[in-house]
Amino acid sequence: MILKPNFYVVKLKRNFLLLIFLSFTICLLVFSKANLPAVKSGLSLWANSVIPSLFPFFVATELLTHTNFVTILGNIFNGFMKPLFNIRGEGSFAFIMGIISGYPIGAKIACNFRKNNICSKEECERLLSFTNNSGPLFIVGTVGISMFKNSTIGFLLFITHLLASITVGIIFRNWKNGKNSFSYSSDSSSQLSKNTNYASFSNLGEIISESITNSISTILLIGGFVVIFSSIISILKSSGILYFLEIFCTPFFKAVNIDVSFIQPIITGFLEITNGINLISNIACKKISLNIILSAFLLGFGGISIFLQVFSITSKTDLSIKPYLYGKLLHGLFAALYTYIFIIVFPFFNFDL
């Protein structure tokens, strides 16, 4: 009996994840010497940077969803959100908090809106495409001041990041247009009242406890991804895979006239943005505008680590992850384009030597 090639393809597809997970486990053992410091570094990054900057915002957003703040924002911004993004005014809460707080709060709020039936499935998917963003604390503080040693670069990256986010939102305004998962009443506050357990002095302890519990669950999830991707990056370096990827990409980078020293930082940034941008900022280059533009792309794209964080959140709802993936690719491209335009048009933002 001759086995057909299709048989092997089916078997490979069926066992693909098994092979990946098994390989990862073996690599953890083989490269444990290099992996342990990477895990410690990931834990340190999570404990010293992620928790202090994100956990309070997680609790704050959870608490605010138990008040009429979302309704107030809906009434104020309905005239702005509806014509621009084709989303009811309540969506402004996800947009504003996503910009202020950073990854992955925008996605978490969009999913909470879906769970509470505040917005339709299509509107929540539109929110996913443009509200999950890097926050000013990370862009200006960590990237601008800590990595590039220049706050102006941080402000430039934040401005173009915001403009790119708005652009993506406008592009996705017609995502599944005409389809609605449920019909709305004309009074948005009545819809919210049905689905929101509003805070009062009688249930304040319950609301605070629930908000903290939900926030701890999310922050632990993020911590797990930070540690795992620190391990993955360490394994790729120790095994030489990152080096071979660098060799593979070299002809393309030479063809587009980009220094090959950017290859490894970009690959790292595709996996996890913090490590990638840090490597890019440390590359000595007379045309530092290239460092800034590449950083703008990675900030917009977010990296696979952020993607999987969002996927783990959306998997608990009926929302599709596709608009998020397409949106982040576009976000990265537009952020890089706007950064290039700003550097060319405004000499104040040109840091080339």
Beta strands, then each sheet from edge to edge (+ up, - down):
end
